[in-house]
Amino acid sequence: MRHLRQMLRLAGDGTSAREIAQRLGIARSAVQDNNLKRAVAAGLNWPLPGELTDDALESRLFARAG
């Protein structure tokens, strides 16, 4: 969840997916295709609400439909 929060913060600051991936040491596709698209679909943007726990963040990002 730490990487996800950092990813959302950097994206909110206008950092490109390529640079986010370099800073976090992960694949660009993991940033752009997987996590940022999930965040947009879940209605999440930076700054996240202060009361949003890691469990709640994970639930919103990775909830299964149905």
MOPAC internal coordinates of N, CA, C and O (Angstrom, degrees):
PM7 1SCF
backbone

  N    0.0000 0     0.00 0     0.00 0    0    0    0
  C    1.4434 1     0.00 0     0.00 0    1    0    0
  C    1.5299 1   110.95 1     0.00 0    2    1    0
  O    1.2310 1   120.67 1   151.60 1    3    2    1
  N    1.3168 1   116.32 1   -28.40 1    3    2    1
  C    1.4653 1   119.46 1   178.33 1    5    3    2
  C    1.5253 1   110.58 1   -59.84 1    6    5    3
  O    1.2310 1   120.50 1   134.55 1    7    6    5
  N    1.3447 1   116.65 1   -45.45 1    7    6    5
  C    1.4649 1   119.93 1   178.00 1    9    7    6
  C    1.5212 1   111.46 1   -63.49 1   10    9    7
  O    1.2310 1   120.18 1   140.61 1   11   10    9
  N    1.3086 1   117.26 1   -39.39 1   11   10    9
  C    1.4623 1   120.09 1   179.25 1   13   11   10
  C    1.5215 1   111.29 1   -63.09 1   14   13   11
  O    1.2310 1   120.41 1   136.91 1   15   14   13
  N    1.3126 1   116.83 1   -43.09 1   15   14   13
  C    1.4671 1   120.11 1   178.02 1   17   15   14
  C    1.5289 1   110.70 1   -63.75 1   18   17   15
  O    1.2310 1   120.41 1   136.98 1   19   18   17
  N    1.3337 1   116.81 1   -43.02 1   19   18   17
  C    1.4632 1   120.46 1   178.44 1   21   19   18
  C    1.5236 1   110.52 1   -63.73 1   22   21   19
  O    1.2310 1   120.83 1   139.63 1   23   22   21
  N    1.3267 1   116.02 1   -40.37 1   23   22   21
  C    1.4494 1   121.07 1   179.34 1   25   23   22
  C    1.5237 1   111.00 1   -61.91 1   26   25   23
  O    1.2310 1   120.14 1   134.70 1   27   26   25
  N    1.3145 1   117.33 1   -45.30 1   27   26   25
  C    1.4611 1   121.33 1   179.20 1   29   27   26
  C    1.5238 1   111.21 1   -65.19 1   30   29   27
  O    1.2310 1   120.31 1   140.68 1   31   30   29
  N    1.3320 1   117.00 1   -39.32 1   31   30   29
  C    1.4655 1   120.86 1   178.60 1   33   31   30
  C    1.5204 1   110.78 1   -62.97 1   34   33   31
  O    1.2310 1   120.95 1   132.13 1   35   34   33
  N    1.3276 1   115.79 1   -47.87 1   35   34   33
  C    1.4653 1   120.03 1  -179.25 1   37   35   34
  C    1.5279 1   111.22 1   -64.23 1   38   37   35
  O    1.2310 1   120.44 1   137.53 1   39   38   37
  N    1.3182 1   116.76 1   -42.47 1   39   38   37
  C    1.4704 1   119.90 1   178.33 1   41   39   38
  C    1.5222 1   110.17 1   -63.63 1   42   41   39
  O    1.2310 1   120.34 1   141.11 1   43   42   41
  N    1.3201 1   116.96 1   -38.89 1   43   42   41
  C    1.4581 1   120.97 1   177.75 1   45   43   42
  C    1.5204 1   112.73 1   -64.62 1   46   45   43
  O    1.2310 1   120.85 1   153.03 1   47   46   45
  N    1.3208 1   115.98 1   -26.97 1   47   46   45
  C    1.4676 1   121.35 1   177.52 1   49   47   46
  C    1.5254 1   112.10 1   -84.53 1   50   49   47
  O    1.2310 1   120.33 1   179.05 1   51   50   49
  N    1.3451 1   116.98 1    -0.95 1   51   50   49
  C    1.4570 1   120.53 1   178.16 1   53   51   50
  C    1.5156 1   114.95 1    90.88 1   54   53   51
  O    1.2310 1   119.90 1  -167.98 1   55   54   53
  N    1.3175 1   117.80 1    12.02 1   55   54   53
  C    1.4613 1   121.80 1   179.11 1   57   55   54
  C    1.5266 1   109.54 1   -72.95 1   58   57   55
  O    1.2310 1   120.25 1   -41.02 1   59   58   57
  N    1.3218 1   117.13 1   138.98 1   59   58   57
  C    1.4642 1   121.14 1  -179.12 1   61   59   58
  C    1.5249 1   110.72 1   -70.36 1   62   61   59
  O    1.2310 1   121.03 1   -21.94 1   63   62   61
  N    1.3269 1   115.64 1   158.06 1   63   62   61
  C    1.4645 1   121.13 1   178.33 1   65   63   62
  C    1.5287 1   110.61 1   -60.41 1   66   65   63
  O    1.2310 1   120.48 1   142.48 1   67   66   65
  N    1.3223 1   116.69 1   -37.52 1   67   66   65
  C    1.4611 1   120.32 1   179.15 1   69   67   66
  C    1.5305 1   111.36 1   -63.10 1   70   69   67
  O    1.2310 1   120.63 1   135.25 1   71   70   69
  N    1.3295 1   116.41 1   -44.75 1   71   70   69
  C    1.4631 1   119.03 1  -179.61 1   73   71   70
  C    1.5259 1   111.63 1   -70.26 1   74   73   71
  O    1.2310 1   120.05 1   142.58 1   75   74   73
  N    1.3233 1   117.51 1   -37.42 1   75   74   73
  C    1.4655 1   120.44 1   175.92 1   77   75   74
  C    1.5243 1   109.40 1   -58.45 1   78   77   75
  O    1.2310 1   120.56 1   133.68 1   79   78   77
  N    1.3245 1   116.54 1   -46.32 1   79   78   77
  C    1.4655 1   120.91 1   179.79 1   81   79   78
  C    1.5242 1   111.17 1   -60.30 1   82   81   79
  O    1.2310 1   120.34 1   137.00 1   83   82   81
  N    1.3296 1   116.95 1   -43.00 1   83   82   81
  C    1.4635 1   120.28 1   179.16 1   85   83   82
  C    1.5233 1   110.95 1   -63.93 1   86   85   83
  O    1.2310 1   120.29 1   135.80 1   87   86   85
  N    1.3094 1   117.05 1   -44.20 1   87   86   85
  C    1.4733 1   120.72 1  -178.48 1   89   87   86
  C    1.5216 1   111.91 1   -65.05 1   90   89   87
  O    1.2310 1   120.39 1   142.25 1   91   90   89
  N    1.3279 1   116.86 1   -37.75 1   91   90   89
  C    1.4596 1   120.33 1  -176.75 1   93   91   90
  C    1.5223 1   113.32 1   -92.63 1   94   93   91
  O    1.2310 1   120.31 1   171.91 1   95   94   93
  N    1.3269 1   117.01 1    -8.09 1   95   94   93
  C    1.4548 1   120.62 1   178.94 1   97   95   94
  C    1.5195 1   113.43 1    70.81 1   98   97   95
  O    1.2310 1   120.83 1  -142.80 1   99   98   97
  N    1.3331 1   116.01 1    37.20 1   99   98   97
  C    1.4598 1   121.04 1   179.18 1  101   99   98
  C    1.5226 1   109.03 1  -129.93 1  102  101   99
  O    1.2310 1   120.66 1   -10.44 1  103  102  101
  N    1.3219 1   116.35 1   169.56 1  103  102  101
  C    1.4613 1   120.87 1  -179.16 1  105  103  102
  C    1.5220 1   111.15 1   -70.54 1  106  105  103
  O    1.2310 1   120.90 1   -35.94 1  107  106  105
  N    1.3401 1   115.88 1   144.06 1  107  106  105
  C    1.4587 1   120.55 1   177.69 1  109  107  106
  C    1.5210 1   111.21 1   -58.64 1  110  109  107
  O    1.2310 1   120.59 1   141.71 1  111  110  109
  N    1.3290 1   116.48 1   -38.29 1  111  110  109
  C    1.4620 1   119.33 1  -179.95 1  113  111  110
  C    1.5230 1   111.43 1   -64.04 1  114  113  111
  O    1.2310 1   120.05 1   148.95 1  115  114  113
  N    1.3159 1   117.52 1   -31.05 1  115  114  113
  C    1.4676 1   120.38 1   176.99 1  117  115  114
  C    1.5221 1   110.30 1   -66.84 1  118  117  115
  O    1.2310 1   120.45 1   145.48 1  119  118  117
  N    1.3003 1   116.74 1   -34.52 1  119  118  117
  C    1.4575 1   121.06 1   178.67 1  121  119  118
  C    1.5152 1   110.28 1   -74.13 1  122  121  119
  O    1.2310 1   120.90 1   120.38 1  123  122  121
  N    1.3066 1   115.88 1   -59.62 1  123  122  121
  C    1.4567 1   121.62 1  -170.61 1  125  123  122
  C    1.5162 1   112.41 1   -73.39 1  126  125  123
  O    1.2310 1   120.28 1   124.84 1  127  126  125
  N    1.2973 1   117.07 1   -55.16 1  127  126  125
  C    1.4497 1   120.72 1  -171.18 1  129  127  126
  C    1.5166 1   113.22 1   -76.81 1  130  129  127
  O    1.2310 1   120.26 1   140.58 1  131  130  129
  N    1.3064 1   117.11 1   -39.42 1  131  130  129
  C    1.4573 1   119.33 1  -174.11 1  133  131  130
  C    1.5153 1   113.35 1   -91.25 1  134  133  131
  O    1.2310 1   120.42 1   120.38 1  135  134  133
  N    1.3037 1   116.81 1   -59.62 1  135  134  133
  C    1.4571 1   118.85 1  -167.70 1  137  135  134
  C    1.5257 1   114.62 1   -87.16 1  138  137  135
  O    1.2310 1   119.17 1   137.27 1  139  138  137
  N    1.3027 1   119.18 1   -42.73 1  139  138  137
  C    1.4642 1   118.79 1  -179.62 1  141  139  138
  C    1.5219 1   111.44 1   -68.55 1  142  141  139
  O    1.2310 1   119.98 1   142.13 1  143  142  141
  N    1.3170 1   117.64 1   -37.87 1  143  142  141
  C    1.4671 1   119.87 1   176.79 1  145  143  142
  C    1.5269 1   110.82 1   -64.94 1  146  145  143
  O    1.2310 1   120.34 1   140.73 1  147  146  145
  N    1.3247 1   116.95 1   -39.27 1  147  146  145
  C    1.4631 1   120.85 1   177.08 1  149  147  146
  C    1.5319 1   110.70 1   -63.04 1  150  149  147
  O    1.2310 1   120.80 1   138.32 1  151  150  149
  N    1.3166 1   116.08 1   -41.68 1  151  150  149
  C    1.4622 1   120.33 1  -179.25 1  153  151  150
  C    1.5247 1   110.73 1   -63.65 1  154  153  151
  O    1.2310 1   120.39 1   136.59 1  155  154  153
  N    1.3153 1   116.86 1   -43.41 1  155  154  153
  C    1.4634 1   120.82 1   178.27 1  157  155  154
  C    1.5274 1   109.75 1   -62.11 1  158  157  155
  O    1.2310 1   120.56 1   134.49 1  159  158  157
  N    1.3255 1   116.54 1   -45.51 1  159  158  157
  C    1.4635 1   120.99 1  -179.80 1  161  159  158
  C    1.5216 1   111.77 1   -62.97 1  162  161  159
  O    1.2310 1   120.38 1   148.74 1  163  162  161
  N    1.3449 1   116.89 1   -31.26 1  163  162  161
  C    1.4617 1   121.51 1   180.00 1  165  163  162
  C    1.5293 1   112.11 1   -86.32 1  166  165  163
  O    1.2310 1   120.29 1   178.40 1  167  166  165
  N    1.3416 1   117.05 1    -1.60 1  167  166  165
  C    1.4566 1   120.44 1   179.62 1  169  167  166
  C    1.5137 1   113.62 1    74.94 1  170  169  167
  O    1.2310 1   120.49 1  -154.50 1  171  170  169
  N    1.3271 1   116.66 1    25.50 1  171  170  169
  C    1.4671 1   121.11 1  -179.61 1  173  171  170
  C    1.5137 1   110.62 1   -98.10 1  174  173  171
  O    1.2310 1   120.66 1   -42.35 1  175  174  173
  N    1.3076 1   116.34 1   137.65 1  175  174  173
  C    1.4507 1   121.80 1   172.87 1  177  175  174
  C    1.5197 1   108.46 1  -148.94 1  178  177  175
  O    1.2310 1   121.01 1   -12.32 1  179  178  177
  N    1.3109 1   115.68 1   167.68 1  179  178  177
  C    1.4635 1   121.35 1  -176.76 1  181  179  178
  C    1.5041 1   109.69 1   -92.09 1  182  181  179
  O    1.2310 1   119.08 1   -43.04 1  183  182  181
  N    1.3005 1   119.37 1   136.96 1  183  182  181
  C    1.4568 1   127.68 1     3.13 1  185  183  182
  C    1.5280 1   111.73 1   -80.76 1  186  185  183
  O    1.2310 1   121.66 1   -34.83 1  187  186  185
  N    1.3161 1   114.42 1   145.17 1  187  186  185
  C    1.4548 1   119.91 1   176.43 1  189  187  186
  C    1.5266 1   108.97 1   -73.69 1  190  189  187
  O    1.2310 1   120.44 1   -27.73 1  191  190  189
  N    1.3218 1   116.77 1   152.27 1  191  190  189
  C    1.4682 1   118.76 1   175.85 1  193  191  190
  C    1.5286 1   110.36 1   -58.82 1  194  193  191
  O    1.2310 1   120.20 1   -41.39 1  195  194  193
  N    1.3002 1   117.23 1   138.61 1  195  194  193
  C    1.4626 1   122.07 1  -177.52 1  197  195  194
  C    1.5109 1   113.94 1   -59.61 1  198  197  195
  O    1.2310 1   120.43 1   150.48 1  199  198  197
  N    1.3209 1   116.78 1   -29.52 1  199  198  197
  C    1.4662 1   120.18 1  -177.53 1  201  199  198
  C    1.5284 1   112.86 1   -86.07 1  202  201  199
  O    1.2310 1   119.60 1  -179.55 1  203  202  201
  N    1.3207 1   118.38 1     0.45 1  203  202  201
  C    1.4670 1   122.14 1  -178.50 1  205  203  202
  C    1.5260 1   109.14 1   -77.17 1  206  205  203
  O    1.2310 1   120.89 1   -72.33 1  207  206  205
  N    1.3248 1   115.91 1   107.67 1  207  206  205
  C    1.4630 1   121.18 1  -179.50 1  209  207  206
  C    1.5240 1   110.07 1   -77.88 1  210  209  207
  O    1.2310 1   120.69 1   -12.78 1  211  210  209
  N    1.3182 1   116.28 1   167.22 1  211  210  209
  C    1.4604 1   120.30 1   176.98 1  213  211  210
  C    1.5269 1   110.81 1   -60.57 1  214  213  211
  O    1.2310 1   120.12 1   139.71 1  215  214  213
  N    1.3314 1   117.37 1   -40.29 1  215  214  213
  C    1.4660 1   120.68 1   178.65 1  217  215  214
  C    1.5221 1   111.20 1   -62.74 1  218  217  215
  O    1.2310 1   120.07 1   137.07 1  219  218  217
  N    1.3161 1   117.46 1   -42.93 1  219  218  217
  C    1.4617 1   121.45 1   179.92 1  221  219  218
  C    1.5281 1   110.35 1   -67.71 1  222  221  219
  O    1.2310 1   120.09 1   141.01 1  223  222  221
  N    1.3315 1   117.43 1   -38.99 1  223  222  221
  C    1.4563 1   121.47 1   177.55 1  225  223  222
  C    1.5268 1   110.20 1   -62.71 1  226  225  223
  O    1.2310 1   120.58 1   132.55 1  227  226  225
  N    1.3143 1   116.49 1   -47.45 1  227  226  225
  C    1.4582 1   120.74 1   178.51 1  229  227  226
  C    1.5284 1   111.23 1   -60.43 1  230  229  227
  O    1.2310 1   120.68 1   138.04 1  231  230  229
  N    1.3004 1   116.30 1   -41.96 1  231  230  229
  C    1.4600 1   120.80 1   179.51 1  233  231  230
  C    1.5256 1   111.36 1   -62.12 1  234  233  231
  O    1.2310 1   120.40 1   137.18 1  235  234  233
  N    1.3192 1   116.85 1   -42.82 1  235  234  233
  C    1.4905 1   120.27 1  -179.36 1  237  235  234
  C    1.5203 1   111.29 1   -68.84 1  238  237  235
  O    1.2310 1   120.05 1   143.30 1  239  238  237
  N    1.3165 1   117.51 1   -36.70 1  239  238  237
  C    1.4582 1   120.31 1  -177.87 1  241  239  238
  C    1.5171 1   114.06 1   -78.56 1  242  241  239
  O    1.2310 1   120.76 1   145.88 1  243  242  241
  N    1.3077 1   116.16 1   -34.12 1  243  242  241
  C    1.4634 1   119.32 1  -171.28 1  245  243  242
  C    1.5187 1   113.51 1  -119.90 1  246  245  243
  O    1.2310 1   120.08 1  -159.33 1  247  246  245
  N    1.3277 1   117.45 1    20.67 1  247  246  245
  C    1.4665 1   121.12 1   178.01 1  249  247  246
  C    1.5108 1   109.33 1   -65.95 1  250  249  247
  O    1.2310 1   120.94 1   -39.68 1  251  250  249
  N    1.2955 1   115.81 1   140.32 1  251  250  249
  C    1.4703 1   120.52 1   177.50 1  253  251  250
  C    1.5090 1   109.18 1   -91.77 1  254  253  251
  O    1.2310 1   121.27 1   -43.03 1  255  254  253
  N    1.3107 1   115.18 1   136.97 1  255  254  253
  C    1.4703 1   120.05 1   178.26 1  257  255  254
  C    1.5221 1   109.05 1   -70.16 1  258  257  255
  O    1.2310 1   121.46 1   -39.09 1  259  258  257
  N    1.3373 1   114.80 1   140.91 1  259  258  257
  C    1.4489 1   119.86 1   177.28 1  261  259  258
  C    1.4615 1   110.45 1    84.65 1  262  261  259
  O    1.2310 1   120.10 1   180.00 1  263  262  261

